[in-house]
Amino acid sequence: MSRERLTTILGLLALPLVSACNASYPFQPSNPVPTALQIHYQLPMGPALVGQSFGFNAYVVNSDGGIQDVTTTATWVSSNTNVIRLTATPSGFTAIAPGLADVSATYRGITNALSLTVTEADRQFPILVINLVNPGIGPPTAPRVVGQTSYLSAGMRITATQSQNVTTQTIWSSSDARVVTVSIEGQFANLRAIGPGTAVITATFNGMTAMYGLSIQP
Amino acid sequence: MMRPLVILVISIATLGIFAATGEAQPVAAAEPDREIRPMSGDLYDAREGQQHTVFLVTPGGIIMGDPLNVAFAQWLTDRFAERFPSLTVRYVLLTHHHFDRADGGGVFTTAERVAHEAYNGALSNARSELPTFVSVQDRNNNRRFDSDELRGPDAALLLSRDRNRDSTVTVDELWRFVVSARRTYQRRLAITLGGKQVELVHSGDWHSPDMTVLFFPNERVLFAADPPPLQTVPFSFGTAKPRQVYDWLHAVAPLDFDTLMFGDGTTMTRSDVTTLTAYLDEIRAEVAAAYEHGQTIEEIQASALVENYAGTPHYPGRLQQSADVYRTLQLRRITFSGSGMGNYSRVHSSFCSSYPLCTAGGVVPAGAADLSLWLGRRLALGATVILPAQTWSTRRQPLHEEEMALRQTRGAVLLRIVPTNVFALSLGPSVTYGDAEGIDIVRGRLVPVGGQHRIHERAYRFGLAFGAEARVPLTETLTLVAPVQTFQVFGTLPESWPNRLDVVAGVGVSVRVMRHVN
């Protein structure tokens, strides 16, 4: 067999090999579009006290399921600057006076808001207070990421120095069970981080309520 | 085979003869039997005893064949000076390196020595050991032929090289005056001098790896020293390998000569050569075809072998001739196969673990191409490529989705064993190349971990291929094939590969693109 003939055969053999090696997938990733905006507490918090400063983060949930931090590019506004005022860019606020105010963030036309209550530090008793506790050793930490757990307790403060543990008698609820669930576990209320987002835990005891806001990071 | 040289006269003159006691004794010198006679035109036959060589006289000088030995070369030099005083020897064309032909090449000091490219290497090797192509043996392994060993047909030839006349012949004495070639060639070389031409043609490795025949086109003469046993009637391969005889004949038969003269002075006509070549070609073709179809030598010999040659001189020897050809037959074929295949991939358990929804694998169309070199009729070495259509896979978790197309191209080098003409088994190392394209979506995680991502993974893995093939011959060159091939991948499976085991099966045709019989 001549060399030319052999070369031709090998070439014909290699041609489909080269052309057929690559997979063909008909779709390419599309540009994600923001579909929802989440406002996250930078630190868990109960009712804001006058003079207290706190911060927030903003995340958009894109159409492809990915989450993007837009804290610095979102527009932050307080609905009542007499109560809560933007005091540090991009998202640092300070409680000015008792009252209600919404802190909102807007990103590419999508807005979301958190309602906050500002109270005086010096309040009338009795009041219901939610405390973050650690049944074990060490300081308590709030759940930050999916899968983490921590514990809360509810105390009814009768005076500035007296308090009564009413955890197991308290009705506990989460504003968004996709984010955090809460349930009585022994002497404590167990918090379990389920998914990214912001939720407010509400404790109700004997006609009194207390709230504890927290965010789970994406 | 070395021609027995009965240069008794030379031996007596230069060396001596064995006495009854076995001792070498010096005797009186005698005139060597030498002769120059014209052959055709300006081509001459020069003879010493029964050894012949040739030379061509041209206006530009003399082209000499083998010098035979120093004394003969000197004698020729004297004759040239007498007959052609104005001409010098310009070329010495050496048929091969053996001392009985090439000795004395250095005598022609004005000539360029020309030989085949294997000449110098063969000569270099020969200088280190006693020759094995002569009938005399070094029985005591003392690296010389002693006087009591110098018996038989080639004894006189060897004694003619006893330079110091001590009745023993050493390696050095044999090869001392065999000089190397200055110019070499590979297949053919034409030398033109004084308007005349000589062509050196390599005639294969019969007798010596550097064999050359000298073709004189103008004189229509071909000179060949130490040829295969062509003049035996009916022809017999004897100790020659059939391949060597075929190579020799196919090198010589196409040359346009009238007379073929051998180194012992005997001749053949071109018609004899071509007739013998055609006859032996037919023997080999029929034996090869029968061998290819699985026949034994007994079945071949019982068939109507070369019946077209019945009544010709070589026909009575066909049984032995066919047996010799069959015994040494080398059949080489190259086949190219193309098949339409179905490709079944079985999903590996790890691919779907932790995914509530997972689909992959299944049967997809594929193609196969195979190029095989057949070594005989029972063994083949093949290169197979499987070009499958791509498979799709989908995997879903609550926060993760993935959809992907994967094309795996598989190649294997296969040793194919063919126990019968209709069935083959194959085994060999394989390599699988995978190209995956797709998209995955991760929900609830920060970009860039979250969101959608393009999947593009290219990887290859080595493995093992095992297969079987049903074969149905349709014509001499076309075979229907139904291959089944299994590929097993070794090593860590790439993330995008759903399977470790792949099976392809289908139907196609195999075409013989080359067939060579030797």
Interface residues (C-beta under 8 A of the other chain):
Chain A: M1 R5 L6 I9 L10 L13 P16 L17 A20 C21 N22 A23 S24 Y25 F27 Q28 P29 S30 P32 Y59 N62 D64 G65 G66 I67 Q68 D69 V146 G195 P196 Q217 P218
Chain B: I334 F336 G367 A369 L371 V385 L387 Q390 L399 M404 A405 L406 R407 T409 G411 Y433 D435 A436 E437 G438 I439 I441 V442 R443 G444 R445 L446 V447 P448 V449 G450 G451 Q452 H453 R454 I455 V513 M514 H516
